Amino acid sequence: MRRTAGPGRYLEVSTSVARRGDATRISRVLVEKRLAACVQIVGPIRSTYWWQGRIETAAEWLCLAKTTAARYPKLAAELRRIHPYDTPQIVALPVVAGSADFLAWLAAEVRPRLASRR
């Protein structure tokens, strides 16, 4: 069953890095901090882009993070903090429809948790 996600309520945020280890670290941090419900790592991919006046081509690893619009500002701030690039790609695309069960799971997993009392 599909349901309309609502404009901008759910997002897929992409970033790319040069090393698989950086992709793994980024995905782990985002999920541990509940800024993303999951992060898929794809790669290696080939990227061609302008950088400092020249066309560059590089192998990269693509990270696709599933989150909510409410968690995006903190996710983007964390990505800027831990990303190895000077100018990291941080692009958020809206999820316009998806499985109701998946979207409910996504929303539940990125809700901030209260610290447990000991």
Residue frames relative to the residue before (quaternion, step in Angstrom):
aa qw qx qy qz dx dy dz
M 1.0000 0.0000 0.0000 0.0000 0.00 0.00 0.00
R 0.2173 -0.7674 0.5928 0.1117 3.55 -0.98 0.92
R 0.0478 -0.7722 0.6290 0.0754 3.49 -1.18 0.48
T 0.5229 -0.6036 0.4925 0.3460 3.51 -1.18 0.59
A 0.4016 -0.7553 0.4763 0.2033 3.52 -0.80 1.04
G 0.4557 -0.6513 0.4827 0.3675 3.58 1.12 -0.45
P 0.5873 -0.6270 0.3729 0.3505 3.56 -0.94 0.84
G 0.8840 0.0297 -0.0442 0.4644 3.53 -0.65 1.15
R 0.4412 0.7094 -0.4687 0.2871 3.61 1.16 0.08
Y 0.7675 0.1809 -0.0908 0.6082 3.56 1.07 -0.82
L 0.1217 -0.8082 0.5754 0.0298 3.56 -1.04 0.80
E 0.1847 -0.6897 0.6750 0.1860 3.49 -1.38 0.37
V 0.1389 -0.8039 0.5780 0.0197 3.54 -0.61 1.22
S 0.1190 -0.8093 0.5727 0.0549 3.57 -0.80 1.00
T 0.0460 0.7368 -0.6743 0.0196 3.47 -1.32 0.63
S 0.1748 -0.7801 0.5884 0.1212 3.57 -1.20 0.36
V 0.1107 -0.7815 0.6133 0.0272 3.53 -1.22 0.68
A 0.5855 -0.6198 0.4089 0.3254 3.57 -1.22 0.48
R 0.7955 0.2759 -0.1309 0.5234 3.59 1.07 -0.65
R 0.5690 -0.6111 0.4423 0.3273 3.53 -1.08 0.84
G 0.6324 0.5495 -0.3312 0.4340 3.60 0.97 -0.80
D 0.6355 0.5094 -0.3273 0.4791 3.59 1.05 -0.72
A 0.6313 0.5266 -0.3284 0.4651 3.60 1.01 -0.79
T 0.6532 0.5106 -0.3047 0.4687 3.56 0.97 -0.89
R 0.6607 0.5071 -0.3031 0.4631 3.59 0.93 -0.90
I 0.6539 0.5107 -0.3090 0.4648 3.59 0.90 -0.92
S 0.6692 0.4963 -0.3157 0.4541 3.59 0.84 -0.91
R 0.6524 0.5222 -0.3129 0.4514 3.58 0.96 -0.86
V 0.6638 0.5039 -0.3078 0.4591 3.60 0.88 -0.92
L 0.6806 0.4999 -0.3019 0.4424 3.60 0.83 -0.95
V 0.6806 0.4633 -0.2909 0.4873 3.59 1.00 -0.79
E 0.6447 0.5268 -0.3299 0.4449 3.63 0.89 -0.85
K 0.7237 0.4175 -0.2381 0.4952 3.59 1.00 -0.81
R 0.4124 -0.7418 0.4304 0.3072 3.58 1.36 0.11
L 0.3624 0.7025 -0.5139 0.3333 3.53 1.04 0.86
A 0.7560 0.1321 -0.0955 0.6340 3.56 1.31 -0.38
A 0.4531 -0.6702 0.5113 0.2898 3.57 -1.07 0.72
C 0.7701 -0.1047 0.0601 0.6264 3.56 1.15 -0.65
V 0.1541 -0.7465 0.6382 0.1083 3.53 -1.29 0.45
Q 0.1898 -0.7670 0.6046 0.1005 3.55 -0.76 1.05
I 0.2068 -0.7648 0.6013 0.1041 3.55 -1.02 0.88
V 0.0735 -0.7920 0.6059 -0.0161 3.53 -0.79 1.12
G 0.5073 0.6756 -0.4515 0.2871 3.55 -0.89 0.79
P 0.5310 -0.0624 -0.8010 -0.2693 1.26 -2.43 0.00
I 0.2425 -0.7262 0.6278 0.1405 3.52 -1.28 0.61
R 0.3729 -0.6835 0.5640 0.2749 3.59 -1.26 0.22
S 0.0944 -0.7851 0.6115 0.0252 3.55 -0.87 1.01
T 0.0856 -0.7516 0.6524 0.0457 3.54 -1.07 0.83
Y 0.1369 0.8047 -0.5477 0.1840 3.57 -0.70 1.11
W 0.4959 -0.5970 0.5291 0.3430 3.52 -1.36 0.26
W 0.1293 0.7624 -0.6294 0.0771 3.57 -1.02 0.83
Q 0.8533 -0.0890 0.0008 0.5138 3.52 -0.75 1.17
G 0.7673 -0.4221 0.1846 0.4460 3.54 0.83 1.12
R 0.7214 0.3823 -0.2439 0.5233 3.60 1.24 0.06
I 0.4418 -0.6396 0.5445 0.3148 3.55 -1.22 0.45
E 0.1069 -0.7890 0.6049 0.0101 3.54 -0.83 1.11
T 0.1092 -0.7435 0.6527 0.0960 3.54 -1.27 0.47
A 0.0728 0.8107 -0.5718 0.1021 3.56 -0.83 1.00
A 0.4473 -0.6124 0.5685 0.3189 3.52 -1.31 0.39
E 0.0253 0.7962 -0.6025 0.0493 3.56 -0.93 0.90
W 0.3467 -0.6721 0.6090 0.2392 3.50 -1.43 0.18
L 0.2702 -0.7798 0.5529 0.1151 3.57 -0.82 1.07
C 0.1501 -0.7711 0.6158 0.0605 3.56 -0.89 1.01
L 0.0918 -0.7857 0.6117 0.0122 3.58 -0.84 1.06
A 0.0924 -0.8286 0.5522 -0.0048 3.57 -0.30 1.31
K 0.2492 -0.7492 0.5984 0.1359 3.57 -0.97 0.94
T 0.1544 0.7895 -0.5731 0.1563 3.57 -0.71 1.10
T 0.4807 -0.6167 0.5178 0.3470 3.55 -1.34 -0.24
A 0.6453 -0.5137 0.3918 0.4077 3.54 -1.25 0.39
A 0.6273 0.5542 -0.3381 0.4301 3.59 1.03 -0.73
R 0.7272 0.4198 -0.2395 0.4875 3.61 1.04 -0.72
Y 0.4668 0.7248 -0.4245 0.2766 3.60 1.23 -0.34
P 0.6572 0.5144 -0.3618 0.4155 3.69 0.70 -0.82
K 0.6826 0.4601 -0.2945 0.4854 3.61 0.95 -0.81
L 0.6145 0.5369 -0.3475 0.4619 3.59 1.04 -0.71
A 0.6742 0.4918 -0.2984 0.4632 3.59 0.86 -0.94
A 0.6443 0.5145 -0.3218 0.4655 3.59 0.98 -0.81
E 0.6593 0.4984 -0.3064 0.4722 3.58 0.97 -0.84
L 0.6261 0.5279 -0.3365 0.4648 3.60 0.99 -0.77
R 0.6515 0.5024 -0.3209 0.4692 3.60 0.91 -0.85
R 0.6614 0.5259 -0.3037 0.4402 3.58 1.02 -0.79
I 0.8070 0.3185 -0.1437 0.4761 3.61 0.83 -0.96
H 0.5353 0.6547 -0.4024 0.3506 3.60 1.21 -0.28
P 0.4432 -0.7240 0.4580 0.2640 3.61 -0.88 0.85
Y 0.6245 0.5536 -0.3500 0.4254 3.64 1.16 -0.36
D 0.5526 -0.5903 0.4775 0.3438 3.58 -1.23 0.55
T 0.7877 0.1174 -0.0297 0.6040 3.56 1.02 -0.88
P 0.0721 -0.8454 0.5277 0.0394 3.59 0.28 1.20
Q 0.4803 -0.5975 0.5533 0.3257 3.50 -1.27 0.57
I 0.1199 0.7341 -0.6628 0.0862 3.55 -0.86 1.02
V 0.1179 0.8047 -0.5587 0.1628 3.55 -0.13 1.36
A 0.1239 -0.7944 0.5928 0.0460 3.58 -0.79 1.03
L 0.0923 -0.7803 0.6180 0.0246 3.53 -0.89 1.04
P 0.4596 -0.6917 0.4746 0.2917 3.60 -0.92 0.83
V 0.3392 -0.6684 0.6199 0.2324 3.52 -1.22 0.64
V 0.2172 -0.8239 0.5123 0.1078 3.59 -0.44 1.15
A 0.7853 -0.0208 0.0015 0.6188 3.59 1.22 -0.40
G 0.1508 0.7865 -0.5908 0.0984 3.52 -1.21 0.50
S 0.6975 -0.4374 0.3618 0.4374 3.50 -1.36 0.10
A 0.5095 -0.6668 0.4545 0.2985 3.57 -0.83 1.01
D 0.6547 0.5158 -0.3152 0.4538 3.59 0.95 -0.85
F 0.6629 0.5001 -0.3097 0.4632 3.59 0.93 -0.89
L 0.6837 0.4890 -0.3029 0.4491 3.59 0.84 -0.91
A 0.6247 0.5183 -0.3367 0.4773 3.59 1.07 -0.69
W 0.6339 0.5198 -0.3200 0.4750 3.59 1.01 -0.83
L 0.6357 0.5398 -0.3227 0.4476 3.58 0.91 -0.97
A 0.6867 0.4881 -0.2891 0.4545 3.58 0.78 -1.04
A 0.6615 0.5113 -0.3104 0.4523 3.60 0.95 -0.85
E 0.7042 0.4944 -0.2773 0.4276 3.60 0.92 -0.85
V 0.7204 0.4092 -0.2706 0.4903 3.62 1.09 -0.41
R 0.4297 0.6696 -0.4892 0.3574 3.59 1.22 0.15
P 0.4776 -0.6573 0.4881 0.3187 3.59 -0.85 0.89
R 0.2974 -0.7505 0.5692 0.1557 3.56 -1.01 0.87
L 0.4601 -0.6404 0.5345 0.3041 3.53 -1.15 0.62
A 0.5186 -0.6266 0.4757 0.3349 3.56 -1.00 0.76
S 0.4515 -0.6872 0.4909 0.2879 3.57 -0.90 0.85
R 0.3779 -0.7132 0.5446 0.2279 3.54 -1.08 0.75
R 0.1402 -0.7952 0.5864 0.0635 3.54 -0.98 0.85
